[in-house]
Amino acid sequence: MSRKTKTVPLSKISDIQAALKKKAATPKNISLQNLVHSLAKPIQDMLDAGYGYEDVSEVFQGHGVDVAASGIRTYHRKAVTTIEQLGTETSAETSAEKSPELNGSSEATPPIEQDASLPEPVTKSSPTTSKTTRAKKTPDSDNIKSQFNLTDRSSL
């Protein structure tokens, strides 16, 4: 007795492929850190409305996700920092792409790569820095310096 070969219509291939991609895009389980990261905006909205991380934790626990308020706070702060960094990088790239005249040419400038022979950029000035190169200390000067990649190339 021979087996009958099963056939599938070609039109089903795209449907099956779409279903597989959809399933692959949403894993069955997600880590708590990724969960909080994906819900960072609604969590921030709740915090802005006057609630605390304890209240957020209660919402999670109401849905069967047992996580402490301190864990949510830690993961949420990391998520907000990551989102802000990505937003800053994206806005800088977008503004450079939209305004090529800022670069002095009509073509986009390729990203600058760090030369391996050069020393690593200095992020904070050392106490031995001379007064001629030391910037005036203002309350927000550390925050401003941390936003930009500054490299002292005066000795080159």
N, C-alpha and C positions, 0 to 999 in steps of 0.2 A: 504494500500500500504506500503510495508516494504522497508526500505532503504538498499541499497547494501553496504556492508562493504568494505571500500577501503583498499587495501593492498599495501605494499611497499616492493620491493625486499631487501633482507638482504645485498646485495652488496652496497646499497645506504647508509647504516649506517656509514661506515667509511668515505665516501665522505662528508656526512652532518656533521659529527663530526669534520673533518678537517676544513671545512668551518666555523663552529661555533667558533672553537679555533682561527682561523685566525682573525675573526671579533672581538673576545673578546680581542685579543692581541693589537689591534689598536683601541683605543677609538675614538669616533667621534670628541671630542674636547680635547684640551690639554692646560694646563696653559702656560702663557708666560714664566714663569720660567723653566718649563719642556721643552718648545720649544727651549729656548736658551741653556739649558743644553744638549739637543740632538744634537744641531748644534754647540757645543763649538769648535770642531776641525776646521770646515770650517770658523768660525768667527775668530779663532786665525790665521788661514792661511791668511785671508784678512788683519788682523792687522799687521801680519809679512810682508805683501807686501807693507805696508806703508799707508794703509787706516786707518781711525779713526772710532770711534763708530757712529759718525754722518753718515758716508757712509754706515755702516752696517744697521743703522736705515732706510736709504733711500731704501735699498734693501728689507727690511721687508715691508715697506710701499708700495713698488711697487707690492707686492704680497697681499696687502689688510690687512696686520697686522700692526695696529697702535700702535707703541711702541716708546717711547722716547729713545734717545741715552743713557741718564743716566740710564734708566731701563735696557737696554741691558748690559751696563757696569757693573752694580751691579750684575745682574744674571750671567753674564759671569765670573766674578771674583769668585763668589761662586762655579760655575761649575768647574772652573779650580782648585780651592782649593780642592774640593771634589775629583776630578779625581786624583790629585797628592797624596792625602791622601790614596785613594784606591790603587793607584799604588805602594806606599811605603809599605803598609801593604801586598799587594799581592806579591811584590818582596821579602819581608822578609820571608813570608810564603813559597814561592816557593823555595828560596835558602835553607831554613831549610829542606824542603822536599827532594830536590835534593842532599843535602850534609848532610846525617845523621851523618857522622863522626864529624861534627862540634859540635854535641850535646854530643859526647863522647860515643854513643851507636849506634847500628844499627836500633833501633826503634825510631819512631818519638816521641818527647816529647810532652805531652799534654799541653795545654795553662795553664799558671799560673793564678789562680784566686785570687783576693784581699781578704784577710781575713778581715771579718767585725770587728774584735776586734782591728785591727791595725789602726793607724791614716791614714788619706788620704795622698797621696804623696805630697811633697812640690815641687811646680814648679819653684819658684824663691827663691833665698836666701834672708833672711831678713837682715837688716842693723846690727842686734845684733849678727849675726853669728861670732864665733871666727875666728881669722886669720888662725888657723891651719886647719880648715875644709873649709875655703873659697877658691874657685878656683880662679886662676889668671884671671883677667878680660881681655879678648881680644875682638876686635871689633865684632867677630862673635860668641862669647860665648853664648849669649842669643839664637841665632838661633840653635846652636848645642844642648843646653839643651832642647829646645822645641821639638826636634826631638825624644827624648828618654824619657821613663818614668823612672825618677830617683827617688829613695826612699832612704832617709837616715835612715838606720837601725842600726846606731852605738849605739844608746841608748837602744836597745833591749837586 
